[in-house]
């Protein structure tokens, strides 16, 4: 089929390659404009743009999709279907109406749970036991359209946003190719989403990265996993900002009862045991500003930590 593809981050690259490998004709790739990034604020291209150029595909980077000239260019490629994966711009109705078969979106949750911008992180923060991919037909709402296909994957105790991202990207690529086959054959059977169980996956806020040690250890452990690899869960000790990359609730026996939250209860090369509002957390991998990720043993060679030290209790 003639496909108009829209995506921006690495999550969408897997789908772009899969759609191309399946033999579909990608007439145009939409992605966000190049933007300054990094300390030097040099212009940075999106992962989708890089992949599209490698594949020899035409790339279009409009700042808005509401301009008449933009709409004219999209109509000119005469797509049969539009595939959207984490594009980042709202698609107005005029765009959705261009493809004969409409637009389908690869969404990283089991809809209607976690509609919105950050479904992977929200599922981890909430302690969900499972997540998945939904391929939906797009409408004017936010991830509210009928679902063509869905598949789930369990969330493991050690899963991070990074590991889930990669697993879901691969799952989404497989499902979107299946959905295109169904649309081409005229056998797709979209199912309206249930009204019950709908939740919203709000965009991550910087304030959420700060660890509040008054919360239960199990919740802080989920926060660490949800913000790995970006932006990282942040704590401060003696005025030094640290990112916590690996942490787990302490087993029974590391008694932090009656100890102020944020207090280092025990120190060992395998981790720092820190008292929380309920239970204790074992920190296993940390990073100082400008440094790299370090085990506790490595960190302690240049940054002394002792039992009785106390992390700042920042509210989120």
N, C-alpha and C positions, 0 to 999 in steps of 0.2 A: 504494500500500500504506500501511497504518498503521505509522508509523515512530516508534520511540523513539530519539532522537539523544543521544549523549554526547560532549562535547568541551569543551576549555577555551581553548587559545591560538589565535592568528591562523591557524595551519595548518588548524584545523578549520572556520574560518568559511567558507572557499571551498567546502568540501564541504557544509556546512549550506545555503548559498544554492543550490548546484547541485541538491541533493535536493529542496528546495522548488520550484525552477524546473521540475523534471522532472514536477511534478504529484503527488508523494507527499504524504500527509497526515502531517505531523509532529505527533504527539499531545502530545509533551512533550520538552523539551530539558533534559538533565542537564548541569550544569557545576559546577566547584568553587566553594565558598563565597567571598564577597567577603573580601578580606584587606587588612590595612594595608600600604601601600607608600610609597616615597618618603621624603624627609626629614621631611615632616610626618606620616607614618604615617597618611594618610587612607585610608579604605576604598576599595579599587579593585575594580572589577568586571572579569570576564574578557571578552576579545574576543567569545567566543561568546555570553555573556549580552547584551552590547550589540547584537550582530547579531540575536539572537532577539527582543529587545524591539522592534527596528526592524521586524521581520517580523510582529510581533503574535503571537508564539508563547509558550506557557506555559513558564515556567522553573522548575526545581526544583534546589536546591543543598544536598543533604544532605552532612553531614560524613562519613558512613559509609553503605555500602549493606547493612549487616548487620542493621539495625534492622527489627523486624517491621512497624512503621508505614510505613517507607520502602518495603519490599517490597510492602505492601498498595497503596500509591499507584501503584507501577509496574504492578502487575497490573490495577489499575482502568482504566488507559488501553487495555488489551488490544492491545498492539502485535503486528503480524505479524512484524516484524523489528527488530533493534536495530542502529544504525550507530554505530560508535565511532571517534573520531579524536583521539588525544592527550588523552584525558580526564584521566588522572592519578590515578585511584583504581582499585584492584584490583576486578574484578567477580567476586563469589563465584558459585559454581555455581547458587545459587538465583536469581540475576539472569539468568544465561545461559539458564536454562530457561523464563523467562517468555515470550519471543516464540515464536510457532509455528515460525518459520523460523530461530530462533537469532539469534546476534549476529555481525556481520561487522566487521572492523577494517581501517582504512586505515593501513598501515605503510610508512614511508619507507625501505625497502631492498628488495633482491631476496633474499627469504628462501630458504634459512635463514641467509644472511649478515646479520650485524648485527641479531639479535634484541635487544630492550631499549630503553632510554630515549633514547639519543643516536645514532641510526643515521647521521644526516647528518654530524655532526662526526667520528664514527669513520671513516666512509668517506674523508673528506678527510685525516684524520691518517694513515691507512694508505696513502694514495697510490693508492686505487682508481681505475681508469680509467672505471668506470661505476657507476651506482646505479639506483634506480628505485622503483616502488611495487608493493606486494603487497596484494591484498585477500584476507584470510583469514577463515575461519570460526573463531571463538574457541572455545578449550577451556580446560581448567584450567591448562595450561602457559603459559609466557611466550612469546607469539608463536610457538607451536608447531603451531597448527592447520593444516588443509589449505588450500591456496591456490586461490581461485576464479579470479582474474585477476592478471596481472602485466605490467608494461611498464617498459622501461628508458630511461635517458637518459645520455649521456656526461657525464663530469666534465671540464670544460675547465680549461686551465692557469690561468685567471683566476677560476674559480668560487670563491665564498665560501660559507659556511653560509647566508648571506642569499639569494644568487642561487639556490642549490640548493633552499632552503626554498620559495621562491616558485614555482619550476618544478615541484617535486614536489607542492605543494599543488594546483596546477591539474591536474596529471596524476591525482592521487588523486581529485579531485572528478569528473573524467570517468569514471574506472574504477569508482567506487562506484555511479554511476548505471547503468552497464552491468551491474554485478553485481546490482543490484536488479531490473533487467529480466529477467535470467536466472533469479533466484529466483522472481519472479512467474510466469514462464512454466513453471517446473519443469524448466528445461533446464540448470541449473548443474551443472558437473562438477568438484567440488573434487579437487585433486591433493594427496596426502600429501607433506609436505616430505621432502627427502632427509636422511638422517642425516649424510652427509659434507658438509663445508664450513660447518657451523654455527659461528657466532661470536657473541659477546655484546658489545653496545654499552653499556658501563657508563655510568652517569650521570657527567657532567663533574664533576671535582673542582677546587676553586679552585687547588690547587697546580699543576695542569697548565697554568695560564695563564702561569706564570713561564717566561721564555725561558732555557734552558741553552745558552749560546754554545758549549759543547764539543760539541754535536751537529752533524751535517752541515747545511750551509746549506739543502739541499733539504728536509730535515725541518722546519727552523724556518719556512721559507716556507709549508709546509703547515699548521703550527700557527697561523700568522697568519691564513690563510684560513679555517681551521676555527673560529676564535673571533671571526669577524667576521659579524654585528654585535655579538654578545654572547658572552662577557664581555670580549673583547679580550685580546690577548697582551701581557704586561707585561714591561718591562725597566726597569732603574734605571741612571741615569748621574749621577755626582756627587751621590748622595743624592736625586735627583729621579726620581719614578716616571713612566714614559712608557708609553702604550699604542701598540703598533705596528699600524697598520691596513693598510698596503700594503708588501709586500717581495717581492723576487725574487732568486734565486741570481745572483751576479755572473757575467758572461761571463769566459771565459779571457782573461787579460791583467791582471785585478785580482789580482795575486799576493799572497796572504796566507800563503804558506808560511813557517813558522818564527815567525809572529806569534802572540802569546797570544790565545786566543779572547776575543771581546768587545772587542778593540781596534779603534778607528776607523782604518781604513787610508787612506781618502781622503774628502774632503768636497767636495761640489758642490751647486749648486742643484737638480740632478735627483736627488740622493740621498746618503745616507751609506753608505759601503762598510765593513762590519764583518766582521772575521775570525771564522770559526767553526771547529769541530773539523775540518771538511773543507770547503774552499772558503770563499767569502765571501758575505755577504748585502747587498743594496742596499736600504736602508730609504727609502721614498719618501713615506710619510704617517704622521705621529705625532700624539700628543695628550698634553698635560700635564694633570694633575689639575685639574678645574674648568674646563678650556678646551675648545676645539673641535678637530676634526681639521684638521691643517695640513700643507701641503707642507713639504719640508725648507727651501726658501727662506723660507717664512713663519715657520717655527719659529726659524730662526737669527737673525731680527731681534730676538727677545726672549730667546733662549737660545743662547749661544755654544757651538759644537761645533767642535773642531779635531782634525786627524789626531794620533793618539797618545792621545787620550782613551780611557778604557776603561769599557765597561759592566760592571756587577757580574755575576759568573758565578754565577747562582742555579741550584741543582739543582731538578729537577722530581720 
